[in-house]
Amino acid sequence: MPFVAVRRAVKESVSGLPPAFWWLWTSTLVNRLGGFVATFMALYLTVEQGYSATYAGLVAALHGLGGVISSLGAGVMTDRLGRRPTLLIAQVSTAASVALLGFMTHPVAIAGVAFLVGMASNASRPAVQAMLADIVRPEDRVRAFSLNYWAINLGFAISTAGAGFIASYSYRAGFLVEGAMTLVCAVLVFVKLPESRPTRSAAATAAEEQVGLGTVLRDGRFMGVVGLSFLVALVFQQGALGLPVAMGEAGFSPSDYGLAIAVNGVMIVVLQIPVTRFIEHRDPQRLLVLSSLVAGYGFGLTAFAGSVGVFALTVMVWTLAEIINAPTQTGLVVRLSPTHGRGRYQGMYTMSWAVAGLVAPLMSGFLIDRLGAEWLWGGCAVVGTAAALGYWGLMRGLPEGPEDEVAGHDVPAPAPTAAQGAEPDAATPLVPAPEGAADRR
């Protein structure tokens, strides 16, 4: 029976993951369920507060700049303080700054607090990704990252619907609700999640000291992935930036855009898990090349769209690329990251998306205003092709095997002596440190 087959598929998709993963997954879902501010921030500034669209864009840019700055700092904190302390600091700071933003009325105060919100909210990402890599077996990581991405989009889809209702009652209530939900996430982390940073011997601690941001920058293959991630992010972000502007200039209403872009959330919620089951053990090089091409040409097809239905079809094309790219790309980042430097590596990867968030609005605005929307969509096709070629070349000769084995040779650690006690091989399953162990340094 189809129901039995679906039930079996769901069970296989979620089975075998540790309880800590599901608490982290729940924290992610709760956080996204409360993600109201990003949805109605522009309307709040222009409609409720009466500021110009230019000022709203400036606030959005400052929010993104805060995320760029915090990415690297949070990565270092994740390695030095630990995953759990970094998550707690980031989530408590986010809750406080978001609630404070709801009470700001002066333009300078709003801009300054929005910058702080961007810093605080982005700081949790390297810690979450590093913790996922710590607590999940290498062979299950693509599936785990996919489930986490599914939670993000499920929460966003629900919060988007709730944001309109809350905004009609009180914009300030939206800020307070998001702050409260983020605080709930911090409580979940504090109560249910132990520190996951792997235990380390004196030799491993010495190896960690060798991994600085300079080490990450000198890692040619990894920085290539960061650069390609930036190109892919430029393309995907046009769904929220270039697409509504282009549809508006073509005479379509905001509700038309809402119908078209809703396909993105629905497809991710419905297809993320089954597609991940299909791609989980397939060649990541081919998946990244394919997803980059489909994303670029999916947006490129938008140049030929003349109705809401055709716009929705183009959204379906690039959403499929997003479903394939997200867990595969994240799994590759973990694969190339040495165990004792995961926070810094994840911070650099997170920064590529934050920088794309700053560049993408400028790119779409310039091309649409100066040359026309067709040039934007053609540019997306070119960028997607360039990213595909980059992945094809960069991943040639990438060693096979578990992620930690691949990354282990990037940053060689001093060989421990018998007196020091040999550190387990990098491919050995990681044992979470006792709670509080990360605070010893």
Stockholm file with secondary structure:
# STOCKHOLM 1.0

chainA/1-441         MPFVAVRRAVKESVSGLPPAFWWLWTSTLVNRLGGFVATFMALYLTVEQGYSATYAGLVAALHGLGGVISSLGAGVMTDRLGRRPTLLIAQVSTAASVALLGFMTHPVAIAGVAFLVGMASNASRPAVQAMLADIVRPEDRVRAFSLNYWAINLGFAISTAGAGFIASYSYRAGFLVEGAMTLVCAVLVFVKLPESRPTRSAAATAAEEQVGLGTVLRDGRFMGVVGLSFLVALVFQQGALGLPVAMGEAGFSPSDYGLAIAVNGVMIVVLQIPVTRFIEHRDPQRLLVLSSLVAGYGFGLTAFAGSVGVFALTVMVWTLAEIINAPTQTGLVVRLSPTHGRGRYQGMYTMSWAVAGLVAPLMSGFLIDRLGAEWLWGGCAVVGTAAALGYWGLMRGLPEGPEDEVAGHDVPAPAPTAAQGAEPDAATPLVPAPEGAADRR
#=GR chainA/1-441 SS CHHHHHHHHHHHHHTTCCHHHHHHHHHHHHHHHTCCHHHHHHHIIIIISCCCHHHHHHHHHHHHHHHHHHHHHHHHHHHHTCHHHHHHHHHHHHHHHHHHHTTCCSHHHHHHHHHHHHHHHHTHHHHHHHHHHHHSCGGGHHHHHHHHHHHHHHHHHHHHHHHHHHHHHCHHHHHHHHHHHHHHHHHHHHHHCCCCSBCCCHHHHHHHHHCCHHHHHHCHHHHHHHHHHHHHHHHHGGGTTHHHHHHHHTTCCHHHHHHHHHHHHHHHHHHHHHHHHHHTTSCHHHHHHHHHHHHHHHHHGGGGCCSHHHHHHHHHHHHHHHHHHHHHHHHHHHHTSCGGGHHHHHHHHHHHHHHHHHHHHHHHHHHHHHTCHHHHHHHHHHHHHHHHHHHHHHTTTCCCSCHHHHHHTTSCCCCCCTTTCCCCCTTSCCCBCCTTGGGGC
#=GC SS_cons         CHHHHHHHHHHHHHTTCCHHHHHHHHHHHHHHHTCCHHHHHHHIIIIISCCCHHHHHHHHHHHHHHHHHHHHHHHHHHHHTCHHHHHHHHHHHHHHHHHHHTTCCSHHHHHHHHHHHHHHHHTHHHHHHHHHHHHSCGGGHHHHHHHHHHHHHHHHHHHHHHHHHHHHHCHHHHHHHHHHHHHHHHHHHHHHCCCCSBCCCHHHHHHHHHCCHHHHHHCHHHHHHHHHHHHHHHHHGGGTTHHHHHHHHTTCCHHHHHHHHHHHHHHHHHHHHHHHHHHTTSCHHHHHHHHHHHHHHHHHGGGGCCSHHHHHHHHHHHHHHHHHHHHHHHHHHHHTSCGGGHHHHHHHHHHHHHHHHHHHHHHHHHHHHHTCHHHHHHHHHHHHHHHHHHHHHHTTTCCCSCHHHHHHTTSCCCCCCTTTCCCCCTTSCCCBCCTTGGGGC
//
